[in-house]
Amino acid sequence: MNIKIVSVGKIKEKYLKLGIDEFSKRLSKYCKLEIVELSDEKAPENLSKKEIEIIKEKEGKKILSHIKDNTYAIALAIEGKNLSSEELADKLNNLSIMGRSNITFVIGGSLGLSKEVLDRADFKLSFSKMTFPHQLMRLILLEQVYRSFRIIKGEPYHK
Ligand SMILES: C[S@@+](CC[C@H](N)C(=O)[O-])C[C@H]1O[C@@H](n2cnc3c(N)ncnc32)[C@H](O)[C@@H]1O
């Protein structure tokens, strides 16, 4: 399975970089992992709604250029659907069985994802109603994808 993560914004925190590297290494045993890190647009305080939409659209265009047509795209969105770890594992396994082995996860920047990206997504995945910073979200996503593969393979992991 090919897993791509397209994410807006750099990882600045060292402790998150360490965690991301660790789970990327662990995941490499189960899939081909590619992380595409896109630069975020400058977003000063007090932007108008219109300005926020323009920035999200610009970031969205960059994101869309990294989602190939044959890819099953999963956008991370607070308003998306909650899945248990077992349900995410099932979803990835079923996609693989159906020959959909190219999966792209998308994580937005500080302003979130554009309508165009959300419309392109085949599935919108929520990790709860809480807002996580994009840097932490990348680590949480990697851990959950790693957990999915452990579940799929029937291998032991933390409860
Ligand atoms: C700082 S958040 C953006 C917050 C923005 N106000 C919004 O509503 O999307 C950055 C990105 O992290 C991801 N994210 C943050 N919290 C999430 C959650 N609970 N579930 C799924 N994705 C989340 C989303 O992809 C989001 O675009």
The ligand as a Gaussian input file, in Angstrom:
#p B3LYP/6-31G(d) Opt

LIG

0 1
 C       -5.104000      23.968000      13.379000
 S       -6.134000      22.907000      12.459000
 C       -7.111000      24.051000      11.536000
 C       -8.209000      24.638000      12.325000
 C       -9.223000      25.322000      11.447000
 N       -9.876000      26.348000      12.211000
 C      -10.275000      24.300000      10.961000
 O      -11.439000      24.421000      11.340000
 O       -9.933000      23.352000      10.207000
 C       -5.059000      22.308000      11.208000
 C       -5.513000      21.038000      10.508000
 O       -5.358000      19.931000      11.394000
 C       -6.354000      18.964000      11.118000
 N       -7.135000      18.784000      12.362000
 C       -7.060000      19.483000      13.523000
 N       -7.898000      18.991000      14.443000
 C       -8.510000      17.919000      13.867000
 C       -9.481000      16.953000      14.305000
 N      -10.005000      16.986000      15.518000
 N       -9.869000      15.999000      13.421000
 C       -9.363000      15.940000      12.174000
 N       -8.443000      16.819000      11.699000
 C       -8.029000      17.791000      12.526000
 C       -7.197000      19.480000       9.960000
 O       -6.719000      18.933000       8.748000
 C       -6.945000      20.973000      10.028000
 O       -7.112000      21.577000       8.767000

